[in-house]
Amino acid sequence: MSLPQEPASPPARSTWSFRLMSVAGIPIRIHFTFVLFLVWIATIGSGFLWTGLVLAVFACVLLHELGHALVARRFGIETRDITLYPIGGVAMLDGRPRPRQELWISLAGPMVNVVLAIILALVLLIRDGALPSFSLSLNGSSFLGALFVANVSLAIFNMIPAFPMDGGRVLRGSLALAMPETRATQIAGTIGQGLAILIGLWGILHQSPILVLVAFFVFLGAGQEVSATITRSFLAGHALHDAMQKRYRTINSGATLEAAARMLIEGSQHDFPVVAGDEGEVIGVLTRNAIAHGLATEGPTGYVAAHMRREYKTAHPNAPLEAAIEMFSQEDPSPIIVLDDGQMVGMVTQDNLSEFIMLEHARQQGTRSYGYTG
């Protein structure tokens, strides 16, 4: 399954995951809880046999996520990374697919599991003459049999029409072919939350904590997807120049950290473009955290140039404002420097983007509540 490609409040990449390898240029990351999960699995059941099965299942999960990523690449959408958690995998896409693209990207993952299940079924039929019962217990099923059941289960589970499962995205993509995406997301989210309530009630009645946990996960995922889509709707049709700060302070690369600290205290600006030369060319960004770190390690006489971020985000003032959310979803939370013909004309921070969204929401509510008819 995949997370929202452009979350409303994008988090920085988790420091609790580490890079394992790259496949087709896509970084594969493992969350530390997945390692703990493997250790726990090894201590119960059939020990190393169960651990081997879990590793095989998560290899199938990885192939599932690569299915999403490679189809997305066919549409020109790259994948930032794939992270494996104990509850499954997450492929983070750099960009927002159109409805028809989302439909195919979402179907690609479950189809990988269907293909794997077919291959395993053929092997089992040739070897045993029958398919195993749907149980993950190794006591009554072979390793390949359990892997077959796991792939069938993954395909079915992910096609549940509820976010954040692929089925929710397939439903949204199908509806969005005939209606606005925001409305399609709201309908798909409502259906998903309704299913989550039913799953939760079933889990309570049958005393299944796992089903209750899945229901909770699905309910939250549906709500977050609807919220993120509504947020994007507030930004639709707007450009960066609509939200950028046009009044800002810059700091010279030769200034001291003490001077930077005074600028930080004297105003509400947290991050400062660093300039050099007579024309004031932007060569970096000095963040609030960098100022504090520099004061702690080098003292007030240290120079700004030694602590600025030399790689910084840039965009044209006419770029779509929706792109800002994607840029802030990277590991770097520093501001976007807005350049026109190589000259800085403004900057966009996470704070003023959030303020723009808040005000746009208020404007739309005001239009609905106080609109006049004539």
C-alpha positions in Angstrom: 0.0 0.0 0.0 1.0 3.6 -0.4 0.8 6.7 1.7 -0.7 10.0 0.4 1.8 11.4 -2.0 1.5 14.9 -0.8 0.5 14.9 2.9 -1.1 18.0 4.3 1.6 18.3 7.0 4.5 16.3 5.6 6.8 14.8 8.2 10.5 14.6 7.8 11.9 11.2 7.0 12.0 9.0 10.1 15.4 8.7 11.8 14.3 5.2 12.9 14.7 3.7 9.5 17.9 2.8 7.6 18.8 2.3 4.0 19.2 -1.4 3.1 19.8 -1.2 -0.7 18.5 0.3 -4.0 16.4 -1.5 -6.6 16.0 0.2 -10.0 17.4 3.4 -8.5 14.8 3.4 -5.7 16.2 3.4 -2.1 14.8 0.5 0.0 14.6 1.4 3.7 13.9 -0.8 6.8 12.3 0.6 9.9 13.9 -0.6 13.1 10.6 -1.9 14.4 10.7 -4.4 11.5 13.9 -5.8 12.9 12.4 -6.1 16.3 9.4 -7.9 14.7 11.8 -10.5 13.2 13.5 -11.1 16.5 10.1 -11.5 18.2 8.9 -13.9 15.4 12.1 -16.0 15.8 11.3 -16.6 19.5 7.8 -18.0 18.9 6.2 -20.6 16.7 8.7 -22.5 14.6 11.7 -20.2 15.3 13.9 -19.8 12.2 11.3 -21.4 9.9 8.7 -18.7 10.8 11.4 -16.0 10.5 12.2 -17.3 7.0 8.5 -17.2 6.1 8.2 -13.6 7.4 11.2 -12.6 5.3 9.7 -14.3 2.2 6.4 -12.5 2.8 8.1 -9.2 3.1 10.0 -9.9 0.0 6.6 -10.2 -1.7 5.6 -6.9 0.0 8.7 -5.3 -1.5 7.8 -6.6 -4.9 4.3 -5.3 -4.4 5.6 -1.8 -3.7 8.0 -2.0 -6.6 5.0 -2.7 -8.8 3.6 0.6 -7.7 6.9 2.4 -8.2 7.7 1.0 -11.7 4.3 1.7 -13.1 4.4 5.2 -11.6 7.8 5.7 -13.4 6.1 4.8 -16.7 3.9 7.9 -16.1 6.9 10.1 -15.3 6.4 9.9 -11.5 9.5 8.9 -9.5 9.5 7.2 -6.1 11.4 8.8 -3.3 11.9 5.6 -1.3 10.2 2.4 -0.1 10.1 1.7 3.6 9.2 -1.7 5.1 7.3 -1.7 8.4 5.9 -4.6 10.5 2.5 -3.7 9.1 3.6 -3.6 5.5 5.4 -1.4 3.0 5.1 2.2 2.0 6.1 3.6 -1.4 6.4 7.4 -1.3 5.8 9.0 -4.7 7.3 12.3 -5.8 4.2 13.9 -7.3 0.5 13.5 -7.6 -0.8 11.2 -10.3 -3.9 12.0 -12.4 -7.0 9.8 -11.8 -6.4 7.4 -14.6 -2.7 7.1 -13.7 -3.6 6.6 -10.0 -5.9 3.8 -11.1 -3.2 1.9 -12.9 -0.5 2.6 -10.2 -2.8 1.4 -7.5 -3.7 -1.8 -9.3 -0.1 -2.7 -10.0 0.8 -3.7 -6.4 -2.0 -6.2 -5.9 -1.5 -7.6 -9.4 2.1 -8.5 -8.4 0.7 -10.6 -5.6 -1.8 -12.2 -8.0 1.0 -13.2 -10.3 3.1 -14.6 -7.5 0.1 -16.5 -6.2 -0.5 -18.0 -9.6 3.1 -19.1 -10.0 3.1 -20.6 -6.5 -0.3 -22.3 -7.2 1.1 -24.0 -10.3 4.2 -25.2 -8.4 2.0 -26.6 -5.6 -0.5 -28.3 -8.0 2.4 -30.0 -9.8 4.1 -31.0 -6.6 1.1 -31.9 -4.3 -1.8 -32.0 -6.7 -3.8 -29.6 -4.4 -3.7 -26.1 -3.0 -3.4 -25.5 0.8 -6.1 -24.3 3.1 -6.1 -20.6 4.0 -4.0 -20.8 7.1 -0.6 -19.3 7.8 0.2 -22.1 10.3 3.3 -24.0 9.2 2.0 -27.1 11.1 -0.6 -27.9 8.5 1.0 -26.3 5.5 4.3 -26.3 3.7 6.5 -23.2 3.4 5.4 -22.6 -0.3 1.8 -23.2 0.7 1.9 -20.6 3.4 3.6 -18.2 1.0 0.8 -18.8 -1.5 -1.8 -18.0 1.1 0.1 -14.9 2.1 0.1 -13.6 -1.4 -3.6 -14.3 -1.9 -4.3 -12.5 1.4 -2.2 -9.5 0.5 -4.0 -9.1 -2.8 -7.4 -9.4 -1.2 -6.6 -7.2 1.8 -5.0 -4.4 -0.3 -8.1 -4.3 -2.6 -10.4 -3.4 0.3 -12.0 -0.1 -1.0 -10.7 2.0 1.9 -7.7 4.3 2.3 -4.8 3.8 2.8 -5.1 0.4 1.0 -4.8 0.3 -2.8 -8.5 -0.5 -3.1 -9.3 2.9 -1.7 -7.1 4.6 -4.3 -8.6 2.4 -7.1 -12.1 3.5 -5.9 -11.0 7.2 -5.8 -9.3 7.0 -9.2 -12.4 5.4 -10.8 -14.8 8.0 -9.2 -12.5 10.9 -10.2 -12.9 9.9 -13.9 -16.4 11.2 -13.6 -16.3 13.9 -10.9 -13.9 16.3 -9.1 -11.1 14.6 -7.2 -12.0 16.2 -3.9 -15.6 14.9 -4.1 -14.3 11.4 -5.2 -11.9 11.4 -2.2 -14.7 12.3 0.2 -16.9 9.5 -1.1 -14.1 7.0 -1.0 -13.1 8.2 2.5 -16.6 7.8 3.8 -16.9 4.3 2.4 -13.5 3.4 3.9 -14.4 4.7 7.3 -17.8 2.9 7.2 -15.9 -0.4 6.4 -13.5 0.4 9.2 -16.3 0.7 11.7 -17.8 -2.7 10.5 -14.4 -4.4 10.7 -13.9 -3.0 14.2 -17.3 -4.2 15.4 -16.6 -7.6 13.9 -13.2 -7.7 15.7 -14.8 -6.7 19.0 -17.6 -9.3 18.7 -15.1 -12.1 17.8 -12.5 -10.9 20.3 -9.9 -10.3 17.6 -7.4 -7.5 18.6 -5.8 -7.7 15.2 -9.0 -6.8 13.4 -9.7 -3.9 15.8 -6.1 -2.6 15.1 -6.6 -2.9 11.3 -10.0 -1.1 11.7 -8.3 1.7 13.6 -5.5 2.0 11.0 -8.0 2.1 8.1 -10.3 4.7 9.8 -7.4 7.0 10.5 -5.9 6.5 7.0 -9.2 7.4 5.3 -9.5 10.5 7.4 -6.0 11.6 6.6 -6.4 11.1 2.9 -9.6 13.2 2.8 -7.9 15.9 4.8 -4.8 16.0 2.6 -7.0 16.1 -0.6 -9.1 19.0 0.8 -5.9 20.8 1.6 -4.6 20.4 -1.9 -7.9 21.8 -3.2 -7.2 25.0 -1.3 -4.0 25.3 -3.2 -5.3 24.4 -6.7 -5.1 27.2 -9.2 -2.7 29.2 -7.1 1.0 29.9 -7.8 3.9 30.4 -5.4 3.7 34.2 -5.8 0.3 34.1 -4.1 1.8 32.7 -0.8 5.4 33.8 -0.8 6.8 36.3 1.6 7.8 39.5 -0.3 9.2 41.3 2.8 12.2 39.4 4.2 15.6 39.9 5.5 18.8 38.5 4.1 22.2 38.1 5.8 25.7 38.4 4.4 27.9 35.3 4.3 30.6 37.2 6.2 28.3 38.2 9.1 28.8 36.6 12.5 26.5 34.2 14.2 25.9 36.9 16.9 24.5 39.2 14.2 22.3 36.3 12.9 21.1 35.7 16.5 20.1 39.3 16.8 18.1 39.2 13.6 16.4 36.1 14.8 15.3 37.7 18.0 14.3 41.1 16.5 11.8 39.7 14.1 9.5 36.8 13.3 11.6 35.4 10.5 13.2 32.1 11.3 15.3 31.3 8.2 17.5 33.8 6.3 18.7 33.7 2.7 22.5 34.1 2.7 23.8 36.5 0.1 27.3 37.4 -1.2 28.7 39.9 -3.7 27.6 43.4 -4.7 24.5 42.1 -6.4 23.4 40.1 -3.3 23.4 36.7 -5.0 21.8 34.0 -2.8 24.4 31.3 -2.0 22.7 29.5 0.8 20.1 29.5 3.6 20.7 29.9 7.3 18.1 28.2 9.5 17.2 28.9 13.1 18.6 25.5 14.1 21.8 26.2 12.3 22.2 29.4 14.3 21.7 27.7 17.6 24.1 24.8 16.7 26.7 27.3 15.5 26.5 29.3 18.7 26.8 26.1 20.8 29.8 24.8 18.9 31.7 27.8 17.6 30.4 30.7 19.6 29.1 34.1 18.6 32.2 35.0 16.5 31.7 32.2 14.1 30.8 33.1 10.5 27.5 32.5 8.8 29.1 30.9 5.8 30.3 28.0 7.8 26.9 27.1 9.1 24.5 27.9 6.2 22.8 25.2 4.0 24.5 25.5 0.6 22.0 23.3 -1.1 18.6 24.9 -1.0 15.2 24.7 -2.7 14.3 27.1 -5.5 11.2 27.7 -7.6 9.8 30.1 -10.1 7.0 32.5 -8.8 4.6 31.1 -11.3 5.1 27.5 -10.2 2.0 25.7 -8.9 1.6 26.2 -5.2 0.8 22.5 -4.8 4.4 21.8 -5.7 5.4 23.5 -2.4 3.8 20.7 -0.3 5.9 18.1 -2.2 9.0 20.2 -1.7 8.4 20.5 2.0 7.8 16.7 2.3 11.5 16.2 1.7 13.9 15.7 4.6 14.9 19.4 4.3 12.3 21.7 6.0 14.1 24.9 5.0 12.3 27.6 3.0 11.8 27.7 -0.8 13.7 30.5 -2.4 11.6 32.0 -5.1 13.7 33.2 -8.1 12.8 35.1 -11.2 15.5 35.4 -13.9 18.0 34.4 -11.2 17.0 37.1 -8.8 15.3 36.4 -5.5 11.8 37.9 -5.3 10.4 36.1 -2.3 10.5 33.0 -0.1 7.9 30.4 1.0 8.2 28.7 4.4 6.1 25.9 6.0 4.6 28.5 8.4 3.3 30.9 5.8 2.1 28.0 3.5 0.0 26.8 6.5 -1.3 30.3 7.0 -2.2 30.6 3.3 -4.2 27.3 3.6 -5.9 28.5 6.8 -6.9 31.8 5.2 -8.0 30.2 1.9 -10.2 27.8 3.9 -11.7 30.7 5.7 -12.4 32.5 2.4 -14.1 29.5 1.0 -16.2 29.1 4.1 -17.1 32.8 4.0 -18.1 32.6 0.3 -20.5 29.7 1.1 -21.9 31.4 4.3 -22.2 35.0 3.1 -22.6 34.8 -0.6 -25.2 37.2 -2.1 -27.7 36.4 -4.8 -29.2 39.0 -7.1 
